[in-house]
């Protein structure tokens, strides 16, 4: 299985999503960021790091990898296009900010000519003033993201929620996935319960692509 996590807008949650998948599934990681944190928390033989204008090699079918990509598609961004072309699924993270929503729309439109196996993940979801959220797909943040994407993209790609959580920092602090953290720390098991379940929904989608 080969997955690309990509958006041309930074701070949408690409690296935490990539790292969590890699920890849980035992995947390798590919990155085109020169100063990335992945090489600090994963073994050297688990991280394939190249320059943005280089090309990822065509990897065998039995290699499972998550490409965590920075930058934007251009005629010089060979790292991005070479990852997209061999990926079974592209995850596009987006949070409820005008620039992030705009960037996600542009990212999806750029990706579509290469692949239409796309999953959108609405990240950094949080309850707004006066809002009590039980189902994050009904939250104002999620619905604003969904409205913008549906209004500007012809294909209705699936959108899954991922709430704002300090668990994403804890992934790098403890060098383990959210699921692993909740199994080893009872105090954090409750705090990270919802976001761990949301990742389970992402994994269900990934498994459905195979």
Secondary structure by P-SEA (a helix, b strand, c coil): cbbbbccccccccaaaaaaaaaaaabbbbbbcccccccccccccccbbbbccccccccccccbbbbbbccccccccaaaaaaaaaaccbbbbbbcccaaaaaaaaaaaaaacccccbbbbbbcccccccccccccccccaaaaaaaaaaaaccccccbbbbbcccaaaaaaaaccccaaaaaaccccccccaaaaaaaaaaaaaaaaaac
